[in-house]
Amino acid sequence: MVLPQFEYIAASSLEEACKLLLEHDGKAKVMAGATDLIPPMRDKVFTAEYVIDLKKIPGLDELSYDEKEGLKIGALTTLRTLEHSPLVKEKNPAVAYAAKVIASTQIRAKGTLVGNICNASPSNDSAPNLLAQGAKVNVQGVDGTRVIPIEEFFLGVRRTALKPGEIVTSVVIPPLAEDEKAAYMKFAVRKAMDLAIIGVAAKIKMKDGVCTDARVALGAVAVTPILAPAAAAELIGKKLTDEVIDKAAEAAMNSCSPISDIRASKEYRKEMVRVFTKRAVKQCLEQY
């Protein structure tokens, strides 16, 4: 199967890219790594008369860390870079791990975290971590810049809060304090290539043996990646015994309404949410 015809445009600046995207609203797509763009176009999942390439725009491959702001990941920063970066492994190993379990080495060498979230698949591996850690999405449009909290970014399957002419320039993940730990757990049939049957991310904060704050996020169990505040509530203010963690895992399981499809039944997905929430919380604890 061949690609449909389209006009390729290599933008030289963000301003140019935003103007082109707005000018061709509904007919244009933005390209970074293209791993979530070309295959769906080939399979006629969607069409684009114009493809606007961002790769010639300087500065979009930024990967940096600020003690106050946190980890900044540019729109062109590849998943392979995140997977192997000593900086990411040191400051936020859960992000490095989530990048590592996406697709194949070849795809990670081209694909980007920003492209992964902009694709807005319910099962994408980047989103649960970002939700659990309260990330911010930096956006530029023809009228300037704005910041979208990750909790407000996903609106549905392949639907985001981006307005016409807007492009995500980077994602910023707040720094983990010394008493905070994060983990991401993916369950799939195969260790490589498969989409997540479910994904669970957790972040906990401990003081004197008591959990003082927590966030739990789930992927592949709703039309968007979601937070599970009921699960977090079961952890906060308590010593994280097996019994407490079991109750949090039950709450996570009961907070989602997955579908049945070719990869798993809804009942199986719910049970795996319970199992992997326990594992994610315990993996956080093991880091102390």
N, C-alpha and C positions, 0 to 999 in steps of 0.2 A: 504494500500500500504506500502511495507517494503522498507527500505533503501537498495541500492546496496552495495555490499561488498567493503570495503576499509581497508587499513592498518592505524591504529591509532598510531601516534608518539607524545609523550609528550616531547617537546624540553626543555632542561634545561638552555639554554642560547640563546640570540639573534643570536650570531654567528652560533650556531648549526642550528637554525631555518632557517636562510638565506641560509646556505649551502644545507640543505635538500630541500628547496624550489627551489633552482637553479638546484640541481641534478635531481629533478623530475619535471622540468619545463613543464608546460602544463598538468601535471597529478596530481598535488598537490594543496591543498587549505589550507590556514591558518585559525585557529579557535580561536576566543576569546570568545564571548558569544554564538555563533553558531546559533543565531536566524535568521540570513540571510544566513546561510549555510545549515543546516539540511533540512528545508522545501523544498528549491529548489532541493536539491539532491534527496529527497524523490519523488518529482514530476518530476524528470528527466529534469529539466530546464538546469542543467549541471551535469557533473559527476566528481568524484575525486577518483583516485586510492589510494591516500595518504592524510590523514588529519593531519596537524601539529598543535598541541595544544600549545598555548602560556601561559596557565594559571600558569605553574610552574616557569615561568621566573620572578625573583624578579624585583620590581621597575616599572613595566608597569601599575600599578594601581594608579599612582601618580595623585594627584589633588592638585595643588598649585597655589599661586598667587605671582607675583613679580611686584613691582610698575613700573619698567621699561619694563619688558618683557610682563607682562600680565598674563592671565589665562592659565595654562598648564594642559591639559587633556590627561592622559595616555591611551594607547591602551586597557587596561583592566578596565578602569574606567567605571562603568555601568551608563546607563541613569537614573536609579533610584537614584544613588548617586548624579548625577548632579541636578536632580529634587528637592532633599531635602537638598542639601548642603547649610548651612548658608553663606559660603564663596561665592558661585556662586550667590546666591540670592542677596547678598550685592554688589558684584563687577560687575555682568553682569546678571541681572534678565531675559533678553531676552533668554539667553542660558538655564536657568532653566526652563522657560516656554516651549521652543521648545522641551526639553527633556520630559516634562510632557505630551505633546500631542501626543507622539509616541506610537502607539499600546496600549497594555494592561499593567497593573501593573506587571503581571507575565513576560512578554517579557522585560519590562524595567529593571526588576531585574537581567536579564541575559545579555541583549543586551548592546552594547557599542556605543558611538558616533563615534569612529574610525571605527568600523565595519559598521555603518550606512553609512558613506561616502565612504568606500571602496566597498560597494555593488553597489554604483554609480547608484542608481535609480533616474530617473528624478524628482520623487515626494518625495524624502526623506526630512524629516523635519529639519535635521541638517544643510544642505548645505546653504540655503539662508542666515541664520544668519552669517555663516562663511564668505560667500562672501561679505555681506554688511559690515562686520567688518574687512575685510582684514586679515584673519587668515593665518598662515603658517603651513605646514604639515612637520613634522620631520620624516625622513625615514632612515632606515639602510639597507645596502646591504652587499654583500661579499667584496666589495671594500671600504667600509666605510660609512659615513653618508652624507646626503644632505638635503636641505630644498626646498620644493616645494610650491610656492605661491598658495593659494587655487584657484585663477583664472586660474591656469594652470593644476590643478589636474584632472578635469573631462574632458574626451575625447569623451564620448558617453554613450549609455545605457550599464551599467555593464563594462565600460571601463575607466581606469584611467591612469595616467602618470607613474605609477609604472613600473620599469624595472624588468626583470626576477631576482628572488632572493631577491627582496626588500620587506621590511615590514614597515608599518607605526608604529612608536613608540609612537608618541604623536601629538597633535594639540595644537598650541599656538595662543590665541586670544589676540591681543594688548589691553592694558588697555583703558578704556573709560575715557577721561578727564572729569573734572567737568562740562564743557560746552558741552559735548557730551551725547546723549541719543540714545538708540537702542530699537527696538521692532520687534516682529515676530507675524504675523497673519496667522493662518491656516483656510482654509475653507474646510469642509468635510460634508458629509451627516449626519454622527453621530459624537458626541463629542468624542467617544472612539473607538478605533480599526481601523477606516477607514483610508485609504491612503488619502493624501491631494488631493482635486480636483485642488486647487491652493494653493501656499504659498507665502507670501510677507514678506520680511524683510527690515527694513529701519534703517539707522543711520544718525542722523543730528547733526550739531554743530552750536550753536547760540551765537551771541555776539551783545549786545545792540539791541536786538529784530530782528536781521537780521541773516539769515542762511548763514554761511560762508563756510560750507562744507556739503556734503550729499552723501549717497550711497543708492541705492535701488536694491534689488535682488529678483528674482522670481523663484519659483519652480513649477514643473509639467506643464510647458508651452513650453518646448523645449526638445531636446534629452538630454540636461544636464541642471542643474540649471544655471541661467544666471544673469548677472548684467544688469541693465537698465539705462545706463548713460544718456540717453535723459531725463528720469524722474528726475534724480539728477540735471541735468543742469537747469531744470525749477525751482528748489528750491534755488539754490546757488545765493547769492547776493540779496536776496529779503526778505521782511517781509512775513511770512507764513500766509497770509490771506486765506480765503476759496477759493477765485478765483485762487490764485497761486497753492494751493494744488490740486484743480480740474484740472488745466493744467498739473501738474506733473502726476496725475493719468491717464489722457488721454494719455500722452506720454508713460507711462508704458504699458498701454493697447496696444498701437500701436507698441511697441517694441518686442512683442512676437508673435509666430505663433504656438499656441497649436494644438493638434489633437482632433478629436472627438473619443470617445470610450464609453464603456458601462456606465461609471460614469458621463460623461458630454460631451456636444457638444463643438466644438472649439469656437463658438460664446458665449456660456454661460461662458466658462473659461475666455475669453477676458473681458467680462463684470465684472466678479468677480475680475479680476486683477485690474480693475479701482476702484471698490468699496473698495477692501481691501488695496490698496495702500493708499487711502485717510485715512483709519482707522489706518494704521500703522504709517503714518506721524503724525497724530493727537495724537496717543498714545505716540509717542516720545515727542511731545509738552507738553502733560499733566504731564510729569515727571519733568518739570522745576519748 
